[in-house]
Amino acid sequence: MTVAEPFPWPRAELHSHLDGSLRPATAEELARAEGHRLPLQLVAPPDCPSQAAFLTYFDDPLDLLQTEAALERAARELGEDSAADGVDYLEVRWAPLLHRRRGLSTASVIEAVLRGLAAAPLEAWAIVCAMRHHPVEDNVELARLAGRYAGRGVVGFDLAGNEASWPAAPQRPAFEAARAADLHLTCHAGEAGPPANVEQALDLGVERIAHGVSAARDAGLVARLRSEGVVLDLCPTSNWKCKAVPRLEDHPLPRLVRAGVRCTISTDSRTAAATTLGQEYAIAHRVLGMNEAELRQLDRTAREARFGP
């Protein structure tokens, strides 16, 4: 759905996945150079049936982002595309352990992305993602390594992946390691499955939740979010494509904001979701009925809840 952008002022974005935002032209160039099969599957369709199906559109980008040069380029280009979209502050997240198929060390993966973000024409910081399906021991090690880059480009630790199949609670030791390493904490939850998944994430001591859509179905959970001040980083188009909501018009963003929950708005994955941050703000205004004051509050919340110093 394409909607005209109403208020083109500078914005902050807190929820942007590197692999889900690879430029299609860059992806095709990398694929041809590496003999990767074509055509690539990069953009999830509107009738994508689930979060698990949506995540398959990250497979081709992940295959292509297995060298330092490709990772650095992708990070820089994401920063360029975000800046062109009016973003002046950006947090980029990705899962370093998924980029070691050709022998890169985890440290090399992190450093390549940090170099790319440093070359981008806006303020950009990195959030390291652990994966729900990885052994907790591997994620603890990842959190400790990410902590070595705290203050040097990495500002947060996240847990991502197939929410319906892998609960967050067993990964508590990884979050404890990240907290000990002075990283801010966020967790993907509430895009697939019941509101209890959001509660699990809250119990890990996170400051922000990536998505959290299902929380709107539980009045007690909404009250807890409001009371604790935990921020939901919502992504309407991506949430709809993952079928967290049956229709875009059903997205609970305005209800949550009007209930006093602190919310931000992001793309999640510019390429896989086929959107921009300007487009997401346009949807919030023209499809979800939020007014300019509410949209400006979304951006103020993003700047207040940012992990960067």
N, C-alpha and C positions, 0 to 999 in steps of 0.2 A: 504494500500500500504506500503510495507516494502522496505526501501532504505538504502543502506550501508552508515554509518556515515563517512563523509570525514575529519572533523577537530575536534578531541576530546579534545578541550581545555576547561578550566573551564568557566561556563556561569552563567548569572543571569536570573531568571525567575520572571516576574511581574504579570502574569495572570494565577493563578492556583486555581481551585475550590475544596474545601475540599470534598464536597459530591460527586462530579463527579470523584474523584480520590481514592475512597475507594478500598483497595486491594480486589480482588475477593475472596481470601482465607479467609480474615478477615470477609468479608460480609457473606460468607456461614457459618462460625463459629458462628457469631452473630445471623444469621437467625435460625440456628438449636437450639441454646440455647433459643431463644425466641418463637419457634414454628411458625416462619414466613413461608409463603408458599415458596416452591421451585418448579422449578428453579427461580433464580433471574434474572431480566432484568437489566443489568449493562452496556452493551456495545451497543452503537447505530450502526446500520448497515450502510454500504456505501450508500444504497438507501433510507436513512431517508429523508422524503419529505420536511421537514420544520424545523425551529427553535422550533416551538411548539412541534413537534413530538420528536425532539432531547431532549427537556427538560423532557419528560416522563421517560427517562432513569436515572433521578435523583430521581424518586419516591421511589424505593426500598431502596437506600442508606439513604434517609431521614427518612424512617420508622425505620431504624436500628440505626440511630445516634440520639437517644433520651435520652441517659444517659450520665452523666459526664464521666464515664469510657470509653464508646465507643467513645465519642468525643475526649477525650485526646489521646486515642490510635490511632485513625484515623489521628490526626494531627501529632503525632510523626512518624507514619509510612509513611505519605506523605513526611515528611522531610527526612526520611531514604531513601526512594525510589528516591527522587530528588537528594540527595547527591550521590547515587550510579550511577546516570545518569550524573554526572559531574557538577551539579548545586552547587554553593557555596553561592549564595544569593537568597532567595525565599520570595515572598509575597503570602500569602494564603488568599483567600477570601471565605466567606460563609455568610448565612443569619440567624442570631441568632433567629429571630422570628419563623423560621420554625422548631426549635428544642425544642419546649415547649409543645409538645403533651402529655407528661407524667408528666407535672407539674414542670419542671425545670424553674427557673427564668431566665430572659435574662442575668443577671449578671453571673449566674452559667454557662450558655452556653459559654459566652465569656471567663471566667476564665479557664474552662476546656480546651478549644482550646489553650489558651495561655500557659498553663502548658505543653501540648503536644509539641508545637512548641519550647518551651524552652529546652525540652529534646532531640530535634532533632540534628543531627551532622552537622549543617550548620547554617549560620545566617538566621533567619526566622522572619518575621513580619506579622501582621494580618491586613486585610482590611475588615471592617464590611459592609455587603450588606443590603440595604433596598430592598424591592420588589415592583415592579411597581404596582401590584394589591392591595397592602395594603393601608389602609387609610393614608393620609398624616400625620394625628395627631400621628399615631403609629410610623411612620418613623421619625418624629421630636423627639419623645421621645427616639427612638433608637439612633439617632445621639447624643443626649445629654448624654445618658448613655455611648456610645462608647467613647465620649470625656473624660470621667473620667479615661479611660485607655490610653489616649494619652501619649506617652513616656514610657508606661509600657507594650508595646507589640502591641498595636493598633496604626496604622499610617495613615489609610485612611478610607474613606467612599465612598460607591459605590451604584449604583442602578442597579438592574438586573431583569430578568423575561421576560415575553412574550412581546416583543417589538411591534409586529404587533397589539396587542389589547390594550396596555396601554401606552399612551404617557408619556414622561419624564417631560414635562413642569409643570404639576400640583404639582410635588414634590419639587418645588423650595424652600419652607420653610424648608424642611429637609436638603437640601444642605446649606442653610443659617445657620441652627443650627450647622451643622458639621463644617462649616468654623469658626463659633464663638468658637467652641470647639478645635480649632487648629488642625483639621484633614485635611490631603490632600484629594483632591476630584478627583474622576474618575466616569465614567458612562458607562454602556453598551449601545451601539448604533451602528447602521449601519450593523447589521447582518441580520435583517429582515426589509423590508420596504424601503422607499426612502432615498436619501441623506439628505432630510430635517430632518430626525431623528437625524443625526449627528449634524446638525446645532442647533437643540434644546439642545443637550447635551453641545455644546460649549457655548451656551447662559447661561448655569447654572454656568459658571466660572470654569470648570474643567481643571485640568492640563494634564490629560490623558484620552483617550477614549478606553474602552474595545471593541476591534474589529474595527469598523469604515470602514468596507469593502466598503460599498456603496458610501462613499465619493469619491472614485476613478472615479465615473461616472459624477462628477460635477466639471468642471475646476475651477469655482469660489470658491468652497469649498476647493479644493486642495490648491489654492492660500492662502485662509484664514488659513488653517492648517499650511502651511509653514510660513506665516507671524507671526502667534501667537506662533509658536513653540510647539503647543499641540502635544503630543505623541500618536500614535496609537499602542495599544498592540494587535497585530494580531496573529491569531492561525490558520494556513492554513488547517490542517485536520479538526478541529472542524468547521471552516467556510464553508468548502465543505460539511460536513455532515449536516449542518444546511441549506444548499442550498443558502448561500450568494453568492456562485459561482457555476455554473453548473458542472464544472470539476475542479479538483485540478490544472490542468495546466493553468486554467484561473485566478488563484488568482492574485490580483493586487499588491502584496507586492513589487516586483521589480520595477514596474512602479511608485509606490508611493515614494520609496526610491530615485529613479533616478530623480523624480520631486522635491526633496528637502524636503519631509515630514519626520519628525522624527518618526521612527518605531522601534518596538521591536518584538520579536517572542516568543511565549509561547505555552504550551500544551492546555490551557483552562481547560481540564479535562482528566487526564491521562487514566482513566478507560473508561469513556463514549466515548471518542474519540479514545481509543485504540492506544495511541501514547506515545512518550517520547520527551523530549526536543532535545535530540540527533537526533531523527527521524525527528523532524520538521526542524532542521538545514540541515539535509540531503536532505529533500524535497526542501528546498529553493535553495540548490546548484544544485542538480541533476535533479529536475523536473522544477523548476522555473528559472534556469540558472543564479543564483547569484554567484559572484566570492568570493574568500576568503576575500578580502578587504571589500566587502559589508557585508559579514557575521560578520566580526569583528566589523564593524560599528554598526550593530544591537545590539551586546552585549555592546559596549561602550555607546550607547544610553540608554540601560536598566540601566546601572550603574549610568549614569548621571540623569536619570529620576526617580530613586528609591525613594520611600517614606520614607524608613528607614533612620535614622540619619547617 
